[in-house]
Amino acid sequence: MKLTLRVWRQKNADAEGTMSTYEVDGISPDMSFLEMLDTLNEELILKGEDPVAFDHDCREGICGMCSLVINGEAHGPERTTTCQLHMRSFRDGDTIDIEPWRAAAFPVVKDLVVDRSAFDRIIQAGGYITAPTGSAPEAHATPVPKPDADHAFEHAECIGCGACVAACPNGAAMLFTSAKVNHLNVLPQGAPERETRVLDMVAQMDEEGFGGCTLAGECATACPKGIPLTSITQMNKEWLRATRKAAKR
């Protein structure tokens, strides 16, 4: 396959960015999208040019590091992570636009790399449980109803990639935050911090400068792990519940 790539290049957070055009040839349809970028970078290095900086780690769709807007869509045309997107999703001769996540809370570090530490601070605000350390407890010591366990696992699948923010017209982080809140709040282990968790995490989310949610639904459509839009409504209920309880104290 021969492709034309229009790639966002930005030297650092303070520099002006621009779309640069590159031609790549000999791309196999079986290559992953990141392997295609590796091929581009090998050619740039051989020419003595600066390679394109992009985030990646496990390349197995687990870590959430890869984060590209491809032809205007978070992670590209398939509902998967960028690292699991293969070049068979494109055609010979295609022109592909490659950009970083676009959100005020995700400033560009270099080229396609953005700073997503805002997510870390949201989790630090309440994405944990109070539990004694030591050996693992007996598996059946704390019974969890099957529907609750399934619900928790569904939300725990969030890998924090940020596609929800990139796809949202408002740059909101509600789907991410709700996934982190709901997967703990539904479990007995998360009960001690149930109220403070949702209040603190939502407050931190607002402090980070993410946009407001208008339930456009683009976040759930782009999420590679299928976190449902109803996750947001559930977190809203948790937030109202916690707010009312706090007001009565």
Phi, psi and chi 1 to 4 in degrees:
 res  aa     phi    psi   chi1   chi2   chi3   chi4
   1 MET       -  139.4  -62.6  171.2   65.4      -
   2 LYS  -112.2  129.0 -175.1  174.7 -177.6  179.2
   3 LEU  -131.7  151.5  -57.9  166.0      -      -
   4 THR  -106.8  123.3  -60.2      -      -      -
   5 LEU  -109.7  128.0  -53.4  178.6      -      -
   6 ARG  -108.1  105.3  -71.8  170.7   22.1   94.1
   7 VAL  -112.8  135.9 -175.9      -      -      -
   8 TRP   -72.1  121.6 -178.4  -98.9      -      -
   9 ARG  -116.5  129.4  -58.2  -56.3  -53.1  -95.1
  10 GLN  -148.0  119.0 -175.3  172.1  -22.2      -
  11 LYS   -62.4  -40.7 -170.6  173.3 -177.6  179.8
  12 ASN  -160.4 -177.7   53.8   54.1      -      -
  13 ALA   -63.5  -27.4      -      -      -      -
  14 ASP   -94.1  -13.3  -61.1  -39.5      -      -
  15 ALA   -82.5  158.3      -      -      -      -
  16 GLU   -76.5  139.1  -70.6  -71.1  -30.0      -
  17 GLY  -101.2  163.7      -      -      -      -
  18 THR  -154.9  158.5 -174.9      -      -      -
  19 MET   -87.6  122.7  -63.4  -67.1  -79.9      -
  20 SER  -108.1  143.1  -62.5      -      -      -
  21 THR  -104.1  133.9  -57.6      -      -      -
  22 TYR  -134.4  150.2  -55.6   98.0      -      -
  23 GLU  -110.0  131.8  -58.0  -73.8  -21.1      -
  24 VAL  -126.4  141.9  -70.8      -      -      -
  25 ASP  -130.3  162.0 -158.2   -7.6      -      -
  26 GLY    73.5   25.7      -      -      -      -
  27 ILE   -82.9  124.6  -59.3  -60.6      -      -
  28 SER   -80.5  140.5  167.3      -      -      -
  29 PRO   -61.2  -19.7  -21.3   33.2      -      -
  30 ASP   -87.1   -5.4  -64.2  -35.9      -      -
  31 MET   -70.0  149.1  -80.0 -176.5  175.5      -
  32 SER   -79.0  164.9   72.4      -      -      -
  33 PHE   -61.7  -38.1 -161.3   87.7      -      -
  34 LEU   -70.2  -33.2  -64.5 -171.7      -      -
  35 GLU   -65.4  -35.2  -72.7  171.9  -26.7      -
  36 MET   -63.1  -41.2 -178.4  -85.7  -66.0      -
  37 LEU   -67.1  -34.1  -72.0  179.5      -      -
  38 ASP   -59.9  -42.3  -70.6  -22.6      -      -
  39 THR   -62.1  -43.9  -60.4      -      -      -
  40 LEU   -59.5  -45.3  168.7   63.6      -      -
  41 ASN   -65.8  -35.7  -81.7  -16.0      -      -
  42 GLU   -60.5  -41.6  -72.5  173.9    3.8      -
  43 GLU   -66.8  -40.3  -65.2  177.8    1.1      -
  44 LEU   -65.3  -40.8  -68.4  176.4      -      -
  45 ILE   -64.3  -41.0  -68.9  169.8      -      -
  46 LEU   -64.1  -28.0  -72.3  174.2      -      -
  47 LYS   -85.7   -3.3  -66.5  176.3 -177.5  177.0
  48 GLY    80.7   17.5      -      -      -      -
  49 GLU   -99.4  160.9  -61.1  180.0   29.3      -
  50 ASP   -72.7  125.4 -169.4   27.3      -      -
  51 PRO   -68.8  159.4   25.6  -34.2      -      -
  52 VAL   -76.1  125.5  177.2      -      -      -
  53 ALA   -83.7  128.7      -      -      -      -
  54 PHE  -148.2  150.9   60.8   92.6      -      -
  55 ASP   -79.8  139.9  -94.9  -27.9      -      -
  56 HIS  -167.8  159.6   62.0   96.4      -      -
  57 ASP  -152.9  -86.3 -167.8    0.4      -      -
  58 CYS   -72.3  -31.5   74.4      -      -      -
  59 ARG    57.7   29.9  -60.7 -161.0  177.2 -157.9
  60 GLU  -127.2   11.9  -65.8 -179.7   -9.4      -
  61 GLY    74.0   24.4      -      -      -      -
  62 ILE  -115.0  -41.0  -61.1  170.6      -      -
  63 CYS   -81.2  -26.6   70.8      -      -      -
  64 GLY    83.2   10.5      -      -      -      -
  65 MET   -74.7  -41.7  -76.7  -63.8  -66.8      -
  66 CYS   -67.2  134.2   55.5      -      -      -
  67 SER  -155.0   87.8   50.9      -      -      -
  68 LEU  -129.3  142.8  -57.8  177.9      -      -
  69 VAL   -94.8  116.1  173.5      -      -      -
  70 ILE  -113.8  117.2  -57.9  166.3      -      -
  71 ASN    51.3   40.6  -73.5  -18.5      -      -
  72 GLY    83.9    1.6      -      -      -      -
  73 GLU  -119.4  134.9  -62.8 -178.0   89.1      -
  74 ALA   -62.6  122.9      -      -      -      -
  75 HIS    70.4   -1.6  -71.8  -50.1      -      -
  76 GLY    99.5 -165.8      -      -      -      -
  77 PRO   -75.6  -13.5   27.4  -34.5      -      -
  78 GLU  -105.9  154.6  -51.7  -70.1  -20.0      -
  79 ARG   -85.0   79.7 -168.4  174.8 -174.9 -179.0
  80 THR  -158.1  179.5 -174.0      -      -      -
  81 THR   -81.2  159.7   55.0      -      -      -
  82 THR   -57.5  -37.8  -58.8      -      -      -
  83 CYS   -69.3  -22.2   62.2      -      -      -
  84 GLN   -98.2    0.7  -66.0  -61.6  -63.7      -
  85 LEU   -82.0  130.2  177.2   67.1      -      -
  86 HIS  -109.9  157.7  -72.2   79.0      -      -
  87 MET   -70.4  -10.4  -62.1  -47.3  -63.5      -
  88 ARG   -66.8  -13.0   66.4  179.2   71.1   97.3
  89 SER   -77.7   -5.3  -62.7      -      -      -
  90 PHE  -120.9  169.1  -55.7   91.6      -      -
  91 ARG  -115.4  153.3  -64.4  179.6  179.9  178.7
  92 ASP   -57.1  131.0 -175.5   36.0      -      -
  93 GLY    91.8   -2.8      -      -      -      -
  94 ASP   -65.2  151.9  -85.2   -3.3      -      -
  95 THR  -105.7  125.9  -63.8      -      -      -
  96 ILE  -118.5  123.5  -55.1  174.1      -      -
  97 ASP   -90.2  129.8  -71.5  -12.5      -      -
  98 ILE  -126.4  118.9  -50.6  170.3      -      -
  99 GLU  -133.1  162.2  -57.2  169.5   85.0      -
 100 PRO   -79.4  171.0   29.9  -34.4      -      -
 101 TRP   -56.5  140.0  -76.0  168.4      -      -
 102 ARG  -112.1  104.7  -63.0  -66.5 -169.7 -173.5
 103 ALA  -162.3  143.0      -      -      -      -
 104 ALA   -60.5  -31.9      -      -      -      -
 105 ALA   -82.4   -6.1      -      -      -      -
 106 PHE  -118.5   74.0  -69.7  161.4      -      -
 107 PRO   -65.4  144.8   24.9  -34.4      -      -
 108 VAL   -71.0  133.0  173.3      -      -      -
 109 VAL   -91.3  -51.0  176.2      -      -      -
 110 LYS  -164.6  133.8 -178.3  180.0  179.7 -178.7
 111 ASP    50.2 -109.0  -65.1  -19.9      -      -
 112 LEU  -100.3    5.8  -56.0  173.5      -      -
 113 VAL   -93.0  128.6  178.5      -      -      -
 114 VAL  -120.7  157.7  -61.8      -      -      -
 115 ASP   -88.7  109.9  179.7   -0.9      -      -
 116 ARG  -106.2   24.9  -75.2  173.2  -72.3  175.4
 117 SER   -65.8  -14.9   58.2      -      -      -
 118 ALA   -59.4  -36.3      -      -      -      -
 119 PHE   -62.7  -41.1  -87.7    6.1      -      -
 120 ASP   -61.6  -41.0  -62.7  -29.9      -      -
 121 ARG   -70.3  -31.5  -68.8 -172.8  -71.8  -86.8
 122 ILE   -64.3  -44.8  -68.8  173.0      -      -
 123 ILE   -64.9  -41.8  -66.7  176.2      -      -
 124 GLN   -60.6  -26.4  -71.1  168.0    2.5      -
 125 ALA   -71.7  -20.6      -      -      -      -
 126 GLY  -177.6    3.7      -      -      -      -
 127 GLY   -82.8   57.6      -      -      -      -
 128 TYR  -153.5  170.7   52.4   81.9      -      -
 129 ILE  -124.9  157.8   63.4  169.1      -      -
 130 THR   -92.1  114.6  -61.1      -      -      -
 131 ALA  -147.7  142.5      -      -      -      -
 132 PRO   -66.5  140.1   23.7  -32.8      -      -
 133 THR   -82.3  169.5   58.1      -      -      -
 134 GLY   128.5 -153.3      -      -      -      -
 135 SER   -70.1  158.0   59.7      -      -      -
 136 ALA   -64.3  137.9      -      -      -      -
 137 PRO   -70.3  160.8   26.8  -35.0      -      -
 138 GLU   -62.4  137.5 -160.4  -82.2  -37.6      -
 139 ALA   -56.7  -33.7      -      -      -      -
 140 HIS  -104.4   17.5  -59.8  -67.3      -      -
 141 ALA   -67.9  -33.8      -      -      -      -
 142 THR  -122.4   96.7  -53.0      -      -      -
 143 PRO   -62.7  137.3  -19.3   32.2      -      -
 144 VAL  -126.6  121.3  178.8      -      -      -
 145 PRO   -56.3  143.4  -22.7   33.1      -      -
 146 LYS   -55.6  -45.0 -178.5   67.4  163.2   54.9
 147 PRO   -59.9  -37.1  -24.7   35.4      -      -
 148 ASP   -68.6  -40.6  -69.3  -11.7      -      -
 149 ALA   -63.4  -43.0      -      -      -      -
 150 ASP   -62.5  -41.5  -69.9  -16.9      -      -
 151 HIS   -63.0  -43.3 -175.5   84.0      -      -
 152 ALA   -64.4  -44.3      -      -      -      -
 153 PHE   -63.2  -39.2  -86.6  119.3      -      -
 154 GLU   -58.9  -43.0  179.6 -179.4   38.6      -
 155 HIS   -80.7  -26.9  -70.7   81.5      -      -
 156 ALA   -70.7  -11.7      -      -      -      -
 157 GLU   -69.4  -16.3  -75.0 -169.0   66.5      -
 158 CYS   -55.2  127.7  170.9      -      -      -
 159 ILE  -104.1    3.8   56.5  175.7      -      -
 160 GLY    66.1   32.9      -      -      -      -
 161 CYS   -73.4  -30.2   65.7      -      -      -
 162 GLY    94.7    7.0      -      -      -      -
 163 ALA   -60.4  -32.9      -      -      -      -
 164 CYS   -61.8  -40.9   51.5      -      -      -
 165 VAL   -69.9  -43.0  177.0      -      -      -
 166 ALA   -64.9  -33.4      -      -      -      -
 167 ALA   -83.2  -24.7      -      -      -      -
 168 CYS   -69.8  130.1  177.2      -      -      -
 169 PRO   -64.3  -18.2   21.5  -32.0      -      -
 170 ASN  -102.8   -4.1  -53.3  -41.7      -      -
 171 GLY    65.7   37.4      -      -      -      -
 172 ALA   -85.9  153.6      -      -      -      -
 173 ALA  -115.8   25.8      -      -      -      -
 174 MET   -65.1  -38.5  -73.3  -73.4  -80.0      -
 175 LEU   -66.7  -44.0 -166.0   70.2      -      -
 176 PHE   -60.1  -51.2  165.3   79.3      -      -
 177 THR   -63.2  -41.4  -53.9      -      -      -
 178 SER   -65.5  -36.9   65.1      -      -      -
 179 ALA   -62.8  -42.4      -      -      -      -
 180 LYS   -71.0  -32.2  -61.4  -55.2  177.9 -176.5
 181 VAL   -73.7  -49.9  166.9      -      -      -
 182 ASN   -69.3  -33.2  -66.4  -24.4      -      -
 183 HIS   -71.3  -18.3   95.8  -94.5      -      -
 184 LEU   -98.6  -37.4  -66.8  176.0      -      -
 185 ASN   -65.6  -25.5  -85.7   18.0      -      -
 186 VAL   -81.7  -14.2   74.3      -      -      -
 187 LEU   -96.9  148.8  -63.6  173.5      -      -
 188 PRO   -61.9  -30.7   17.5  -29.9      -      -
 189 GLN   -65.5  -24.2  -68.2   88.5  -18.5      -
 190 GLY   -95.5    0.6      -      -      -      -
 191 ALA   -62.4  -39.9      -      -      -      -
 192 PRO   -57.6  -33.4  -27.4   36.4      -      -
 193 GLU  -105.3   18.8  -64.7   88.0   11.5      -
 194 ARG   -55.3  -47.0 -177.0  174.1  177.5  179.6
 195 GLU   -76.3  -48.3  -74.4   81.2   27.7      -
 196 THR   -66.3  -32.0   57.5      -      -      -
 197 ARG   -59.6  -53.9  176.0 -179.6  -62.7  112.3
 198 VAL   -67.7  -38.5   65.9      -      -      -
 199 LEU   -66.1  -45.8  -66.4  176.4      -      -
 200 ASP   -70.1  -39.5  -68.1  -14.1      -      -
 201 MET   -71.1  -39.4  -67.9 -179.2   75.1      -
 202 VAL   -66.7  -39.9  168.9      -      -      -
 203 ALA   -62.5  -41.8      -      -      -      -
 204 GLN   -67.1  -39.0 -174.0   64.2   41.0      -
 205 MET   -58.4  -45.2  176.2 -171.4   70.2      -
 206 ASP   -64.5  -38.8  -69.3  -20.3      -      -
 207 GLU   -65.2  -29.5 -173.5  176.2  -35.4      -
 208 GLU   -74.2  -11.6  -65.3  -63.7  -22.3      -
 209 GLY    92.1   17.4      -      -      -      -
 210 PHE   -70.8  155.2  -69.8  102.3      -      -
 211 GLY   -75.1  171.6      -      -      -      -
 212 GLY   -84.2  147.5      -      -      -      -
 213 CYS   -85.5  131.9  175.2      -      -      -
 214 THR  -119.9   19.0   53.2      -      -      -
 215 LEU    54.0   43.9  -71.7  178.2      -      -
 216 ALA   -67.6  -29.5      -      -      -      -
 217 GLY    88.1   -2.9      -      -      -      -
 218 GLU   -64.6  -29.5  -65.6  -63.1  -32.9      -
 219 CYS   -61.6  -48.9   54.3      -      -      -
 220 ALA   -67.6  -32.7      -      -      -      -
 221 THR   -66.6  -38.2  -59.4      -      -      -
 222 ALA   -84.5  -20.1      -      -      -      -
 223 CYS   -60.3  120.1  177.1      -      -      -
 224 PRO   -70.7  -14.0   26.7  -34.7      -      -
 225 LYS  -105.7    2.0  -63.8  -58.3  176.4 -179.8
 226 GLY    72.4   30.5      -      -      -      -
 227 ILE   -63.4  125.8  -54.6  -60.0      -      -
 228 PRO   -76.7  155.1   29.4  -35.4      -      -
 229 LEU   -64.2  -27.5 -168.4   62.1      -      -
 230 THR   -63.4  -16.2   52.8      -      -      -
 231 SER   -59.6  -37.0  178.1      -      -      -
 232 ILE   -67.7  -44.6  -65.3  175.4      -      -
 233 THR   -63.7  -35.8   57.8      -      -      -
 234 GLN   -66.0  -41.6 -177.3 -178.3  -13.7      -
 235 MET   -65.3  -37.0 -175.4 -178.7   73.4      -
 236 ASN   -60.0  -39.4  -73.5  -20.5      -      -
 237 LYS   -65.4  -41.8  -69.7  177.5 -178.0  177.3
 238 GLU   -62.3  -40.3  -70.8  -74.1  -32.5      -
 239 TRP   -66.1  -43.3 -173.2   86.5      -      -
 240 LEU   -64.0  -42.0  -73.9  170.8      -      -
 241 ARG   -60.3  -46.5  174.9 -179.4  179.0  -86.9
 242 ALA   -67.3  -37.2      -      -      -      -
 243 THR   -65.3  -42.4  -58.6      -      -      -
 244 ARG   -66.1  -40.0  -72.6  167.0 -178.9  164.9
 245 LYS   -65.8  -39.4  -72.8 -167.7   71.2  173.4
 246 ALA   -66.8  -33.7      -      -      -      -
 247 ALA   -69.8  -25.0      -      -      -      -
 248 LYS   -83.2  -13.8  -67.8  177.6  179.6  178.5
 249 ARG   -79.0      -  -69.8  172.3 -174.3  161.5
